Amino acid sequence: MNKSQKLFGVSLLALAISGCAVTSQPIERSASEQRAQSDLQSMFNDQEPLSGPLTLHEAMARAVKYNLEGRLKVMEEAMAQRQVDLATFDMLPRMALSAGYAGRDNVSASSSESVQTGTQSLEPSTSQDRDRGVADLTMVWNVLDFGVAYVSAKQQGDQRLIVQERRRKVVHTIIQDVRSAYWRAVAAERLLTQIDSLMARVDQARSNSQSLSSQRIGDPIQALSYQRALIEATRQLEDQRRALSLAKTELATLINLPMGSDLTLAANDDYSVPELKVELGVLEQEALASRPELREQDYQARISAAETRKAMLRLLPGLEFSAGGHYDSNSFLVNQSWADYGVKVTWNLFNVLSGPAAIDVAKAGEEVTKARRQAMSMAVLAQLYVANANFNEAQRQFQTSQQLAGLDSQIVEQLRNRYKAQGIGELELIQGELNALQADLRRDLAYAELRNSYGQLFASVGQDPLPSTLPSTQLSDIAQALSDSETRWQSGDLQPSN
């Protein structure tokens, strides 16, 4: 090969390699903008509009139906069901179909040679056409593979049930988050108007004081101290406002409302205190039987046990049945189409060597799953007792906050009377109203925590807020089912509804 031929070969090789190179193009900005518009439309599509003030159970129903994380779990459950359906096909026989055309550029011929003399004993001859059509349909079914596939399908079914338990956990979490955000949003709706009104009064008092100071009326130190006290009151009001202003945004996010939606809550001034009418021992038993995390571990134990059975099955020989139909257009054949069948025993002897180790690994997996479940059971019981302690503490804190709010309300009423009689200055009245407002805020937040801790108590037990079947997927039916469940819990009935 001369130099020019070598250079041509190298160039051709370089061209082939560069043609096989894989490059990835960046996504265009227009494509991202189009995707953003599409996501904005699909995130809030097909949702029932708000009609009037939003109740707690309506908010929960919206979260259950429209929350994007909840939708994701529903899709994962549907995908798990499809994977179960797919796994069942592994139990079917293997069936292969092939058809095509076979040809060659010369005749397929052969001759024979004598083994004894080494001389040619048959002149070259052929028994196959140069061009022919072929087709085969073959079915093979291995009993051992069927058994392993059956156990794997059962495992996949347990995986689907695990996805269901994870979806239960997500529903519990979403409802608890909605409960917490709703009561904080109620406090915000009650108090933000009062905070804004008081802040306006403080600003006006500061303006009046600064005007007097600029005119050199009164003691300058007293005026500056007065302004400083007003600024400190403003700072306190701003801190309270910041703590409350995001509550509605958080609630809107949980129930999947577009940001900036006008959200009005159906709240009243009834600060009823819930009571726990179930013995703690009953809650313990219910938690260990119903918590999604523990039920998931129950399914994991079944999966681990099935893995042990699969390891034992692979130690056995396999019985394989086969049958097939064939066609060959070769004109030399006496029978151009035929069927064949057979039975044979297959046994991978290396599985006999590795089988005991595989069984030991599978059994170790069972022990690990059992230990994990027991450790999780202890954690679940700890969560239950913490939730119960939080509920008891929340009751005490709410009662204390309610008493303080009542006293501050009476004090500010007396201060208003004195201010009208010019017995005190505006700063004292503003400070008294600020104290009353802070007391109201602490009372409402304490009540929100009380309601949240009460719901958390039943969530730690693993109680499902929704029955297994609903009359429909309308928000009204979901909200009614949620309300009925809470009514049963408050009466001490923990039996799941159908």
Long-range contacts (C-beta under 8 A, 24 or more apart in sequence): 43-68, 43-256, 44-256, 44-257, 44-258, 47-256, 48-474, 48-475, 50-257, 50-261, 50-263, 52-264, 52-266, 53-264, 53-265, 53-266, 53-267, 54-263, 54-264, 54-265, 54-266, 55-265, 55-266, 55-479, 56-178, 56-179, 56-182, 56-183, 57-479, 57-480, 57-482, 57-483, 57-486, 58-266, 58-475, 58-479, 59-178, 59-182, 59-251, 59-254, 59-255, 60-175, 60-178, 60-179, 60-465, 60-478, 60-479, 60-482, 61-475, 61-476, 61-478, 61-479, 61-482, 62-255, 62-256, 62-257, 62-475, 63-174, 63-175, 63-177, 63-178, 63-254, 63-255, 63-256, 64-171, 64-174, 64-175, 64-466, 64-478, 64-482, 65-473, 65-475, 65-478, 66-255, 66-256, 67-174, 67-254, 67-255, 67-256, 68-256, 69-170, 69-174, 70-167, 70-170, 70-171, 70-174, 73-163, 73-166, 73-167, 73-170, 74-167, 76-163, 76-166, 76-167, 77-160, 77-163, 77-164, 77-167, 80-156, 80-159, 80-160, 80-163, 81-160, 83-156, 83-159, 83-160, 84-153, 84-156, 84-157, 84-159, 84-160, 87-149, 87-152, 87-153, 87-156, 87-157, 88-153, 90-149, 90-152, 90-153, 91-146, 91-149, 91-150, 91-153, 93-139, 93-140, 93-141, 93-321, 94-139, 94-140, 94-141, 95-137, 95-138, 95-139, 95-140, 96-136, 96-137, 96-138, 96-139, 97-135, 97-136, 97-137, 98-134, 98-135, 98-136, 99-133, 99-134, 99-135, 99-136, 100-133, 100-134, 100-135, 101-131, 101-132, 101-133, 101-134, 102-131, 102-132, 102-133, 102-134, 103-130, 103-131, 103-132, 104-130, 105-130, 106-130, 126-332, 127-330, 127-332, 128-330, 128-332, 129-329, 129-330, 129-331, 129-332, 132-328, 132-329, 132-330, 133-327, 133-328, 133-329, 134-326, 134-327, 134-328, 134-329, 135-326, 135-327, 136-324, 136-325, 136-326, 136-327, 137-324, 137-325, 137-326, 138-322, 138-323, 138-324, 138-325, 139-322, 139-323, 139-324, 140-320, 140-321, 140-322, 141-320, 141-321, 141-322, 142-318, 142-319, 142-320, 142-321, 142-346, 143-318, 143-319, 143-320, 143-321, 144-313, 144-314, 144-316, 144-317, 144-318, 144-319, 144-346, 145-318, 147-313, 148-310, 148-313, 148-314, 151-306, 151-309, 151-310, 151-313, 152-306, 152-310, 154-302, 154-306, 155-302, 155-303, 155-306, 155-307, 158-299, 158-300, 158-302, 158-303, 158-306, 159-299, 159-303, 161-299, 162-296, 162-299, 162-300, 165-292, 165-293, 165-295, 165-296, 165-299, 166-292, 166-296, 168-292, 168-462, 168-464, 169-292, 169-293, 171-464, 171-465, 171-466, 172-292, 172-459, 172-462, 172-464, 172-465, 173-459, 174-254, 175-455, 175-459, 175-465, 175-482, 176-452, 176-455, 176-456, 176-459, 177-254, 178-251, 178-254, 178-255, 179-451, 179-452, 179-455, 180-448, 180-452, 181-247, 181-250, 181-251, 181-254, 182-251, 182-265, 183-444, 183-447, 183-448, 183-451, 183-452, 184-244, 184-247, 184-250, 184-445, 184-448, 185-247, 185-248, 185-250, 185-251, 185-263, 185-265, 186-265, 186-267, 186-444, 186-448, 187-244, 187-247, 187-441, 187-444, 187-445, 187-447, 187-448, 188-244, 188-245, 188-247, 188-248, 189-248, 189-264, 189-265, 189-267, 190-267, 190-440, 190-444, 191-240, 191-244, 191-437, 191-440, 191-441, 191-444, 192-241, 192-244, 192-245, 194-437, 194-440, 195-237, 195-240, 195-241, 195-244, 195-437, 196-241, 198-237, 198-430, 198-433, 198-434, 198-437, 199-234, 199-237, 199-238, 199-241, 201-430, 202-230, 202-233, 202-234, 202-237, 202-430, 203-234, 205-230, 205-426, 205-427, 205-430, 206-230, 206-231, 206-234, 226-427, 229-427, 229-431, 230-427, 230-430, 233-430, 233-431, 233-434, 236-434, 236-438, 237-434, 237-437, 240-437, 240-438, 240-441, 244-441, 271-398, 271-402, 271-443, 271-447, 273-395, 273-398, 273-399, 273-450, 274-450, 274-451, 274-454, 274-490, 275-490, 276-388, 276-391, 276-454, 276-457, 277-490, 277-491, 277-492, 278-492, 278-494, 280-384, 280-385, 280-388, 282-494, 283-384, 283-388, 283-457, 283-461, 283-494, 284-381, 284-384, 286-461, 286-462, 286-463, 286-494, 287-380, 287-381, 287-384, 287-460, 287-461, 287-462, 288-377, 288-380, 288-381, 289-462, 290-461, 290-462, 290-463, 290-464, 291-380, 291-460, 291-461, 291-462, 292-462, 293-376, 293-380, 294-373, 294-376, 294-377, 294-380, 294-462, 297-369, 297-372, 297-373, 297-376, 298-373, 300-369, 300-372, 300-373, 301-366, 301-369, 301-370, 301-373, 304-362, 304-365, 304-366, 304-368, 304-369, 305-366, 307-362, 307-365, 308-359, 308-362, 308-363, 308-365, 308-366, 310-362, 311-355, 311-358, 311-359, 311-361, 311-362, 312-355, 312-359, 314-348, 314-351, 314-355, 314-358, 315-351, 315-352, 315-355, 316-347, 317-345, 317-346, 317-347, 318-345, 318-346, 318-347, 319-343, 319-345, 319-346, 320-344, 320-345, 320-346, 380-460, 383-460, 384-457, 384-460, 384-461, 386-460, 387-453, 387-456, 387-457, 387-459, 387-460, 388-457, 390-453, 390-456, 391-450, 391-453, 391-454, 391-456, 391-457, 393-453, 394-446, 394-449, 394-450, 394-452, 394-453, 394-454, 395-450, 397-446, 397-449, 397-450, 398-443, 398-446, 398-447, 398-449, 398-450, 400-446, 401-439, 401-442, 401-443, 401-446, 401-447, 402-443, 402-446, 404-439, 404-442, 404-443, 405-436, 405-439, 405-440, 405-442, 405-443, 407-439, 408-432, 408-435, 408-436, 408-439, 408-440, 409-436, 409-439, 409-440, 411-435, 411-436, 412-436, 458-489, 461-494, 463-489, 463-494, 463-496, 464-496, 467-496, 467-497, 467-498, 468-496, 468-497, 468-498, 469-498
